[in-house]
Amino acid sequence: SSVEPSLARPNRPQDRVSLQHVAQEFRKSLSAPAGTQGFGLDGARLEARAAVSGGKDLTHGDVVLAAITSCTNTSNPGVLLAAGLLAKKAVEAGLKVSSHVKTSLAPGSRVVTDYLGKTGLLPYLEKLGFNVVGYGCTTCIGNSGPLPDAIESALAGSDVVVAGVLSGNRNFEGRIHARIKANYLASPPL
């Protein structure tokens, strides 16, 4: 047997998809019947775009929210330290998070920020936009706050299925944010 990076696909936390197959599975889900495995889009709706004022158009599958969150998944120091180390490598390589992605860090307790600070990894997460927004239940239960105004406006009345990626434990449509239909669950480093 082998271990591979995986995500929980939208709507059902128990449905695993290999990271290497996420894009392919997402494309299939767009036209699959609306429900737990699909969004029921057809025809021109499959080519929908949402024009963002002053930015690039949003298309199906664009990630607009990334959150390291949930007391359940931030209580494991190993995965939080891995997220910090990955952030350090990303910053050192000059990588940045797209301006249309809202990022946040909402661990279960201050212990997490204490050890991320003591190890020198918290500043790297912050440079990528993963700033502490609170402790405990936030993004996972729909307390993500608004998306940037330009993104909210672009998505209003749009058929574009945008995504959120979080380390929480619930990914039902609209739970994280009303405009985000596809919520993937991942470990904090992903």
N, C-alpha and C positions, 0 to 999 in steps of 0.2 A: 504494500500500500504506500501511498505518498500523500504529502500535505501540499495544498496549493492555496494561494490567496483566493478568497471567496467573499461574496457579498450576499445579503438577503435581498431578494428582488422585491419590488414594490408590492404593497398591500398584504403580504403574508410573511411575517418574520421567519417562518419555518422553511421557506422556499429558497434554497441555496443556488447561486449561480457562480460559476468560476469567473474570476476577474477577466480572464482572456476571452470569455464569451459574453460579457455584459453588453457590448455594443450590438452584437448580432441578436441577442435575446430581446433587447430593447426595441430594435427595429421591428421584430416580429410582433411584439406586444402592441405596437401602435395600431395595426390593422386587425388584431385579434378581437373577438367579440368583447364588448365592454363588460368588465367584471374583475375578478381577482387576478386574471392573467392577461387582460387586455384593456385597451382604451377605445376601441370601436371606431377608429377614424377611417375614412375612405376618401377616394378621389382627391380633390384639391386640398382637403383638410390635411392630407399626408404631407403636403408641401408648404404648409402654413409657416409664416414667419411673423415675428412680433418686432416692429420697428422701435428701437430704443433711441430716444432723443439724445443726440450727442454721442452715440456709441454704435456698436455693431448690432445688427439684427439678432434676435434670439431665434433659435430653431429647436426642433424637437431634440430632447436629450441634453440640452445645455444645463450645466449645473449652476444653480443660482444661490445655493446655500450649502455650506460645509461646516459641520459642528462636531467638535470633540466634546461630548456631553454624556450625561447619564451617570448617576451614582453607581449603577450596576457595572458599567464598563470602565469607569475611571477609578475603581477601587483596586485595580491590579497594577501595581507599580511597574511591572515589566512592560506592559503595553504603553503606558504613559511615557516611560523613559524611551521606548522605541520611537514613539511619535516625536519626542523632543530631539532625538538623534537624527531622525529623518528630516525634521525641520532644519536642523543645523546644516546638514549636507545640502539641502535645497537652497538655503540662503548662501552658503559658500559657493554654490554653483551658479549663483545669480538668478535663480528661479523666483518667480513672483506669482501670486494668485491673481487671476483675472479680476478686473475692476467690477464685473457684474456678479461676482460671487461674494455673498455675505458670509463672513467667517466668525466663529466664536468658540470660546473655551468655557465650559460650564461643568467643572468637576463636582463630585459629590461632597467634597470637603476641602478645607483650607490646607489639610495635610498635603494634598497633591501639589498645590502651588508652592508650598514650603519646600518640598524636595525638588521640584522642577527649578525653583530659584537657587537652591543650594548647589545643584549640579551645574548651574549656568545654562540650562536649556530653555528656560522660560523666555528669555529675550529673543531666541530664534523663532519660537512659536509666535511671539508678538510681532516680529518683523514680517511674518506671513499673514498677519491679521487675526491670529487666534489669541485674542485678548480675553481676559477673564470678564465674563458678563454677569456672573453670579455663581452661587453654589446650590447644588441640588436640582430640583425639577425646574427646568427652563424650556429649552428647545423641544425636548422629547414630548412634552405635554401641550405643545402649541404656543409656548411663550417665547418664540423666536424674535418677536417684534417685527416691524415692517421691513420689507426689502427696500433697497434704495428707490426713491421716488420714480426715477426713470424706468426702472424694471417693473415696478408695480403698475405704472401707467401703460407700459407696453403690453403687459399680460392681461390687462382688463379687457374682457370680451374677446380674447384670443383663444384659438384652438391649440396653441403651442403647448406641448407637454414638456415642461421643464422639470429638472430633477434636484433633489436634495440628497446629500450624503452625510450621514451622522452615525456616531457610535452609540446611539441610543438603543432602545429595545422595542420600539413600536414604529411602524412605517406605513400606517394606513393613509390612504389618499386624503389630503387636506388636513391631516392631524398636525403636521409640523407647521404648515402655513397654508392658508386657503388657496393660494395660487400655485402651489407645488403639488402636482399630481403623482409624480414618481419619486418615492423616497426609498433610498437604498440604505441598508444598515451595514456598517463595516467596523472593523476594529479601529481604535484611535490612530495607529500608524497609517492606515489606508485613507 
